[in-house]
């Protein structure tokens, strides 16, 4: 049996900022129904792959036989303010690789503490990460749909480990309401993607449109991308949230460039300087399309940048699978 304090200590020693442990089991049926309904209504845009492996997504026991506990970890990142042309979480090494290395240390600790089976997940596996983060006491869902932690705010990445070991004590969901009557995130969203408390229409979200949307953009979608300043992702809801702290530090190189320089970027430089970052999720033609819109082009002009054979620099999990991280 796992010792709760040992598990938390191992996660913090590995480099995580927060950790909690929840009892494994099927998720709330209402959540699955809500997700399925919104998927059918197109609220996840072209990300139909989210519907694959639904049984695994909503029951860790289907992801790993014999699952008893879900260890959830969070790692904060620096949130940059005005002038950023890339979402803050993407300004560095690809977080999948970074967090996977940290989770390997957690997995080793779990095995030493009595676990026989461990199954790490870092975003790409079919796991309802935010649900488990709340169940493990890492925070509560805010109006923006982000998990809000009392010390990290919403600027942190979620990952974890499913294991066959029981724990001597489990964390419980937080009872606090992080938002109250605040609605700054919804008011600041440049595309109106935040519909209500914790409900997001991903098909309108600039993060989805600049990263996940393959193919042509509608005039409304193009206007949403052009209504912001970032060519990859979006931080607007995070930057206005009173729980988050915006760094005074300058934007790190090589992300300290504007839309017009992104627009002129060739595939060689993009792969060389950004192929190891989360920006490898998109192709250089998608990047240039986004940059064209931010620079003032219309939808037709921007879509000309997207080639028919458009592929990301590093296409791992581009279809939502665990291509690189089994």
ABEGO torsion letter per residue (X at the ends): XBBAAAAAAAAAAAGBABBBBBBBEBBBAAAAAAAAAAAAAGAAEABAAAABGAAAAABAAAABBGBABBBBBBBBBBBBBBGBABBAAABEBBAAAAAAAAAAAAAAAAAAAGBABBBBBBGABBBBAAAAAAAAGAEBBBAAGBBBBAAAEABBBBBEBBBABBBABBBBBBABBAAEABAAAAAABAAGABABBGBBBAAABAAAAAAABBEBBBAAAAAAAAABABABEBAAAAAABAABBBBABBBBOAAABBAAAAAABBAAAAAAAAAABAAAABBAAAAAAAAAAAAGBBAAAAAAABBAABBBABABGAAGBAAABX
